[in-house]
Amino acid sequence: MEQEVGESLIQLGNSDGSNSSSSDPVTRVRKLLFRRMLVGIKDGRFFLGTFHCLDKQGNIILQDTIEYRSTRRSSPSPMEQRCLGLVLIPSSCQNSCHVDCSVEEQLSLLKV
Amino acid sequence: MADKPVYGEASIDGQPSKLASIPASDTTVWADASPLLQTACAGLRDGELIHGDNFNLFAAMSALEIMDPKMDSGIVCTYYSIDEAIENGAAPVPISLDSTIDVCRTIDIMDHLLACEAAWHKGHSLAQTVFSCIYLLRLDRTAPHALLHSYCRIIRATCKAVVSVVSDARTHEEEDLFTMTYGLPLNGDGDDKCLSILNAVEETISRQLRACKATSSKRRLPEDLEPLQSNPNLEEGFCKALLCRLRFRKHFFHVLSCMKRPQGRGLESARKHIASCLTELESILKSADFLRSCFDESCEGDIDDKTTASGFEPIGFDAMLNSRLSAPTPPRAIKILSWKKAVEYFVKLLNDLDVICSYSLDPQLESLLRFVVLFQKSQPDLVARSHLQILNHVNIVEQLLLVQDGKLYGRDPFFAVINKAAALPEATKNHDIQKNESFLQLGMVIANFLNSNGVGNSSLPNKLVMNLLKILCTNSAWQRRKLGKFLQDWRVIYVQLELAFRNEYGEVSSSSNDENTCMKIFQHILLWVEEQTYWIAFRFLILGFELELYSTGEYCMVYWYLYAVLIKLAEKTHLMMAVSHDTAKRKGKKKKDSPKDLARESRIPPAVLFLQCYICLAEGLTMMLAALRNEIPVFHSPSPFNTEHEKFVQHFELLQRACIPDYVSYSSYKESTTHARFSTLAMYNYFKDAQRIAKEVKSSFSNDPERLAELRKLEQVAEHNSVAQNVICRLGALDPSLKVLFEFSHHPFFATVVVKRS
């Protein structure tokens, strides 16, 4: 589901024609380091932390991470949270990945 | 926590609604980065990472891996929360609408809780054992179900009582997971009433039992009573199975509260409740056959692995719901004990507690220490050890340290220790000396000494004794490490006391009678401290055998050191006894010295002879091992890793640092063992001495079964070793195929020598 959202966002960017950043994706991901990143995983939890590292397999390391989980499968809230610190989120269990950015930045930064 | 929703576009973009509750900052939004990350990954070379300047691969290794069952305690398994589990019917109240099934499942829950409790006592976290029970986590829900409610309530109260004993005793250093109760609903209102609730339920069921027995014998029902459940054929069996379970809980709770009473006043009643607990446990075990037979369907798998008597999986448990509460530690694999093992555990625990309750509260420090050491031999678990510690602390030590009638020193425990333990009591208590100026001066000296050591009050020696008892109650491995370090404290106290006294009194040989008495008191104190120090060193060394820290190649040096420590211990004990004998005699208003008295005095006291027996065995083993090493090349095989000197340092560093005993070093060890030969061994047999002493001294301990048993063991070892030594001396040098083995079949730390021809 999140995947679709991402694609729609990209398409939006493409149709816009504002291709301001044409550098390669690795450089652009590098620019995302130290930003707040929100990773959703398959069992429904979310991890919010500072983007620390990414490897070729897509595993992500976050710093100062907070875990969010809902108390029910059916309804999204209320959320429970706890601090975990440094976490490694294997790509196999990632469901979604969002970064914190300003609206203006959003389109240019994330285009593929 | 969400002060504002993520951003307006969330709904426009069709963002997952969950994101709405996790806010970005004021002016920013969550933008999907996964497509970008995917393309970036494709662009990376193998092993290449995207990271910042602060990245450190080594530090990154310590990252918590999400969804790894060994590291991630937050994995959502079945349910997201307790409430969700309850809404999904994971813990229904009542458990079943069919009353027979309901009773049956209730018994399963009781049994599984017992298994959980045992697993907790054995070192798992409370959150993942007892509190994996959803009923316990939401106790109020069970209120309509009197049976379940009363049982859960008493379980909670029991857990609370046990946590408080263990945390008060602080014997759990390495088992500190035990007292972690964060986030668990351990403190419920009205748990003080748990016994009355339980009693009411028990009363109802015993009436139901009576009623069903009356029906079966065709008598009229004396009371109008609803049966426990609907199947009359099973009524009696169920009533009995429930009664023993409820009564066990009741008595166990009583045991815990009786043992807490001050001055050991509850110990006698605690023993009665322990006996009742053991009886109920027997009935619980017996009820298993009935519970297994009451349904036609049988469960799969080995019944001995099950956590319930019936073999059914219990309803209402989920260990994963709570696993996050054990953070920050990673989740541990939990193996709940089987029901049978759990019952066995409780039998052992109760027997250990019974031993504690049977202690006579003898205010003699020496007998207390012996009792603690003896108690440790059965390897009691944490809960039992904590109870001993609490008992020591609350009753015996206070009694020991505060038994005093003099107003001046009644609040000063230090003198009480010395009075009691250094065998001064009668003389000093009754003597005018308490009012004497010199004695007051002595008090000042000690107070000054303690103040100058930054203690501030006179609790230091007090603390030493308390610490010693505390250490002796911990598990063997921890105990040994602590004892080794603790030796230095005793040594320091000794040296400083000696210095303080010498400064105060110098080399006075004043004729004043009072001064002389004060000098004597100093000597007693110093002697007592020394005796304790060597006793600790001895214990430190023999714990190494229990923990299997010594290899056969090292036995020689270990026995040699043991010998050196024992010699000192025997010497100090002998002096102490002479001194106290002296004191006792003076109290007896000086009878005329009869020749009989003189004869008795010149004899060595049995307690010293007992140590003498140890000494002979240690010396004999040292010499035999040394001779074997010196004369048979096979025994002299230097290790490729450590030299003998290094091993010596490793084993005895703590003793050496504290100078215990004085002037003992690796070189003195080498010196005393390099000349050992078979020819010298043949001339003098230490084991024969040991055997003779053991035989002689036995009669003096006829009313002390524990030491008598020890002496019997020593005699056996001595006899075997004496024969083995003869064989080795005759054949050793000639027969290269001779094999010498060391076994601990007769005694835990004196090896029996076995000679074999290969």
Chai-1 contact restraints between the chains, C-beta under 6 A:
chainA,res_idxA,chainB,res_idxB,connection_type,confidence,min_distance_angstrom,max_distance_angstrom,comment,restraint_id
A,V5,B,D13,contact,1.0,0.0,6.0,A-B,restraint_1
A,V5,B,G14,contact,1.0,0.0,6.0,A-B,restraint_2
A,V5,B,D32,contact,1.0,0.0,6.0,A-B,restraint_3
A,G6,B,D32,contact,1.0,0.0,6.0,A-B,restraint_4
A,G6,B,S34,contact,1.0,0.0,6.0,A-B,restraint_5
A,G6,B,P35,contact,1.0,0.0,6.0,A-B,restraint_6
A,L9,B,D32,contact,1.0,0.0,6.0,A-B,restraint_7
A,I10,B,P35,contact,1.0,0.0,6.0,A-B,restraint_8
A,P25,B,L36,contact,1.0,0.0,6.0,A-B,restraint_9
A,P25,B,T39,contact,1.0,0.0,6.0,A-B,restraint_10
A,P25,B,A40,contact,1.0,0.0,6.0,A-B,restraint_11
A,P25,B,G43,contact,1.0,0.0,6.0,A-B,restraint_12
A,V26,B,A40,contact,1.0,0.0,6.0,A-B,restraint_13
A,V26,B,G43,contact,1.0,0.0,6.0,A-B,restraint_14
A,V29,B,A40,contact,1.0,0.0,6.0,A-B,restraint_15
A,V29,B,I50,contact,1.0,0.0,6.0,A-B,restraint_16
A,R30,B,I50,contact,1.0,0.0,6.0,A-B,restraint_17
A,L33,B,G52,contact,1.0,0.0,6.0,A-B,restraint_18
A,L38,B,W30,contact,1.0,0.0,6.0,A-B,restraint_19
A,D43,B,V76,contact,1.0,0.0,6.0,A-B,restraint_20
A,C53,B,L49,contact,1.0,0.0,6.0,A-B,restraint_21
A,C53,B,H51,contact,1.0,0.0,6.0,A-B,restraint_22
A,C53,B,F55,contact,1.0,0.0,6.0,A-B,restraint_23
A,L54,B,I50,contact,1.0,0.0,6.0,A-B,restraint_24
A,D55,B,L49,contact,1.0,0.0,6.0,A-B,restraint_25
A,K56,B,C41,contact,1.0,0.0,6.0,A-B,restraint_26
A,K56,B,L44,contact,1.0,0.0,6.0,A-B,restraint_27
A,G58,B,C41,contact,1.0,0.0,6.0,A-B,restraint_28
A,I61,B,A60,contact,1.0,0.0,6.0,A-B,restraint_29
A,I61,B,A63,contact,1.0,0.0,6.0,A-B,restraint_30
A,E67,B,G74,contact,1.0,0.0,6.0,A-B,restraint_31
A,Y68,B,I22,contact,1.0,0.0,6.0,A-B,restraint_32
A,T71,B,Y80,contact,1.0,0.0,6.0,A-B,restraint_33
A,T71,B,S81,contact,1.0,0.0,6.0,A-B,restraint_34
A,R72,B,Y80,contact,1.0,0.0,6.0,A-B,restraint_35
A,R72,B,E84,contact,1.0,0.0,6.0,A-B,restraint_36
A,R73,B,Y80,contact,1.0,0.0,6.0,A-B,restraint_37
A,P76,B,S17,contact,1.0,0.0,6.0,A-B,restraint_38
A,P76,B,K18,contact,1.0,0.0,6.0,A-B,restraint_39
A,S77,B,S21,contact,1.0,0.0,6.0,A-B,restraint_40
A,M79,B,S21,contact,1.0,0.0,6.0,A-B,restraint_41
A,L84,B,L64,contact,1.0,0.0,6.0,A-B,restraint_42
A,L86,B,A63,contact,1.0,0.0,6.0,A-B,restraint_43
A,V87,B,A63,contact,1.0,0.0,6.0,A-B,restraint_44
A,V87,B,L64,contact,1.0,0.0,6.0,A-B,restraint_45
A,V87,B,I66,contact,1.0,0.0,6.0,A-B,restraint_46
A,L88,B,A63,contact,1.0,0.0,6.0,A-B,restraint_47
A,L88,B,E65,contact,1.0,0.0,6.0,A-B,restraint_48
A,I89,B,I66,contact,1.0,0.0,6.0,A-B,restraint_49
A,C93,B,M67,contact,1.0,0.0,6.0,A-B,restraint_50
A,C97,B,A33,contact,1.0,0.0,6.0,A-B,restraint_51
A,C97,B,S34,contact,1.0,0.0,6.0,A-B,restraint_52
A,C97,B,L37,contact,1.0,0.0,6.0,A-B,restraint_53
A,H98,B,W30,contact,1.0,0.0,6.0,A-B,restraint_54
A,H98,B,D32,contact,1.0,0.0,6.0,A-B,restraint_55
A,V99,B,A31,contact,1.0,0.0,6.0,A-B,restraint_56
A,V99,B,A33,contact,1.0,0.0,6.0,A-B,restraint_57
A,D100,B,A24,contact,1.0,0.0,6.0,A-B,restraint_58
A,D100,B,T28,contact,1.0,0.0,6.0,A-B,restraint_59
A,C101,B,T28,contact,1.0,0.0,6.0,A-B,restraint_60
A,C101,B,A31,contact,1.0,0.0,6.0,A-B,restraint_61
A,S102,B,T28,contact,1.0,0.0,6.0,A-B,restraint_62
A,V103,B,V29,contact,1.0,0.0,6.0,A-B,restraint_63
A,Q106,B,A31,contact,1.0,0.0,6.0,A-B,restraint_64
A,L110,B,A31,contact,1.0,0.0,6.0,A-B,restraint_65
A,L110,B,A33,contact,1.0,0.0,6.0,A-B,restraint_66
A,L110,B,L36,contact,1.0,0.0,6.0,A-B,restraint_67
A,V112,B,P35,contact,1.0,0.0,6.0,A-B,restraint_68
A,V112,B,L36,contact,1.0,0.0,6.0,A-B,restraint_69
A,V112,B,T39,contact,1.0,0.0,6.0,A-B,restraint_70
